[in-house]
């Protein structure tokens, strides 16, 4: 019987439904039928959605080129769990290339059911509201929405090694996003309260149809051996996600490193998220951290624009070193991604409020951009190759970075303890240059200070991070105003560098893993509100060979 029903559905729609249906069933557990009855959606109790669509509705939806959540039974009444109807709407739209629209006055409730909505077509959330209730979640790792690609990765079996700055690889299908791993080499061997044994050497880069590497995001490591290398074809058309007012009812789990992934995951290239707002409510005295309401990974060319986010309350737990540690918790997360931009983004809570963790965390990325943003933090955790911050204001957690290439900060204000913090848990390494131009530095957000440094970090030279650690080879600072007017009596003026190694006092100090220091600092137009001169560092011995040119 079902065979004939599906055959009728095929004839009515002039599409290869069987092929599309099998794909949808695998990815979203949705089974479609078309009977001469009303359109309805129900869960069969096995984790699958069974969706019946009347033949009249099929024709109507295709003629309109769009579908609404209400077309598949979403109530939008604040209390009914609409996740099944929302998932069914997108599954149907994905098969037929239709735009999905939320009903503008609806408030959709999404409970803790394990059901990820796959988005493959333009989606307009509009002015609709979404309540995501995390108080009782079946699977904290199940994203609510996932922006997904029809493309499938494939292995590159003929490539056994690649080199830093290599310009071409053996690949005739593209453009592709290539990910390479050598699990026999460990890097980013973390130091401190969250110490670990490191991550497998990895890199991600874009190649064209002839295998030419995009040298604006070059290969940054030598891979003498490759244990895995895959290529993912890049979608060329832009997929747009617009609007939507999302509110997360915070989880009440124990305060452990059990991250919640209960937002919008982007796993497709060429995506624009615009006009979205995310709020958080009902945070209590404990809770598990979040991995990012907007979580971008394994993709390229993603832009988040005109979006309002919320910093999460910070909770503590016992870290890997057996001591209390505050847990990172994020509303924005970017991992293994290239060319990701945040434009005109802000947050609902005060960027100087230390009760809330810095809003962004990132790992293994290239070409990250903040433009016209007001956010509490920029962070490159396990490395970024090239990052730009312009026309922006950074709050109490400031700019945290390790990586390589050019770190460029222009026309921006930083309100943190230092202007740039090179993360000490990963060796305070930046193999490249730093350019600071037309900026303002307000140490500690204008609170009374005893010291202030433009570049902070720490490296004793005694820990193996899995790579040679570098300070920026060249630092150029042009037109920087340091507002250090609220300083304590013992304040000696701002320093270019903090004391990176208090133990290094003379030539007798020996580093097991030498830290390569800055070669040259160029200063033009640096002024202080205190009137005190800019110094090299409290550790004059360590930085005695750094050339400082003042114009």
C-alpha positions, 0 to 999 in steps of 0.5 A: 500500500505504501509503495503505491502511495509513494508512487502517486506522490512521485507523479504529483510532484515530478521529483525523485522523492524516493531518493530525497526521502531516503536522505531525509530519513537518514539525517532527520528521521522523517518519513513522508506519506501522501494520503487523501487526508489532512496534513499532520505530523506525529512521532511514532515513538521510535524517534522518527517523525511520520509526516502525511501531506495532503496532495492539495497542500503539496501543490499549494506549498510548491506554488507558493515557494514557501512553507510556514510552521503552522502548515505542519501543525505548529501552534506557536501558543507558548505552551505546546512543544512545536519541535516536531512540526518545525522539524517536519516543515524544514524537512519538506522544504529541504526536499523541494527547495522552499523557503521556510517562514515562521508565523510573525506573531507566534511564540514557539515553545521548544522543550528538551526532546532530542530532535535536531531541525535540519536547515538547508534552505533560506529561513525567515524567523521574522518577528516570531519568538522561540522559547528553548527550555533547557531545564529537562533535556534528553540529549544536551549534545543535540543542537536545536537547529543545524544549518547543513549542506547537501555536500558530502566530504570525501577522503584524499587518499593520495596525499601523504604529507603537506608543508607550511605555505604549500600552494597546491595539493593534488585535488581536481574537484573543488572548491573544497574545504580541506581538513588534515590531521596527524594524530601522532603529533600533539599540539596545544598541550595546555598548561594551568588549571585546565591542563591537558595532553594536547590536541592532534595536529590539524589544519583547515584550508580552502582550495579551488577546483585545481587544488590551489590553496587560498593563500589568504588562509595558508597552511600553517603547519608541516605535516610529515605524516597524515592520518586523515585528510578530507575535502568537503565541497563548498556550497556556492549559493548563499543561504540566509537565516534572518530574524527570530527572537530566541530565549533560552531557559537556562539548564539547572545541571551540576556545574561540571564541564558538560557543555550544552549544545542547544542552539543553531549549529552552522555546518555549511559554507556561505551562510548569512545569519542576520537580525537574530536576538538571543536572550537567557533567563532563569540562570541560578546559583549553578548550571552547566556551561554552553558551547555557543548558541550560534556554533559555527564549525567545519565551514567557510564564509559565514557572516553573523550580522546585526545580531544581539546576543547574551553572555552566560553567567559564569560557574566554577568547578574543579579543573584538571589540576584538581583546583577550582576553576571558572568554566568558559561558557559561550554564546558564540563559538567558532571551530575549524572554520575559515573566513567568519565575520561578525558585523554590528553585533552586540550583547544584552548584558554589560560588557564590563560585568565580570559575572558573565563569561566572555561571549566568544570562544574559537579554535583552529580558525583562519581569518576571523573578523569583528567589525562594528561590534560591542562584545565582552571578548574576542578569543582565539583559543587553540589558535587563529591565523589572521584576525581583524578587529575594527570599529569595535568595543571590547569589554572586561575580557578583551582580546585574547589570542594565540596563533599566527599571521596578522592580528590587526586592531583598528578604530577600536576601544579595549576595556580589559586589563591589557590591550591584547592578551596572548593566552599563557595556557597555550604559550602566549604564542603569536608567530607574526605581526600585531598592528594597532591603529587609531585605538583607545585603551581603557585599562580595567574598564576605568577602574583604579589600576596599579599597572597596565600593559598593552601586550600581556602573557606568560611563558617560563620556557619550561613547558612543551606546548607542542610547538615553538612559541613566539612573541609577535615578531613586529608590533606597530602601534599608531595613534593609541590613547591610553586612558589611565587617569584612574590609577593608584599611587604606586602606578609607574605608567603603562608598559608595552609588555607585562612581565612574561617571566618574573624568574628571568632576571639575568643570564643564568636563567635557562629555558628548556623550550626557548621563547622567541621574543619580539624583534621590533616595536614601532610607536607613533602617536601614543598618549596617556591620560596620566601623563606617564611615559610608556615603558618597555616592561617591568622585566627590563632584562627579558626585553633588553634586546627589543628595538623600540622606535618612537616617531 
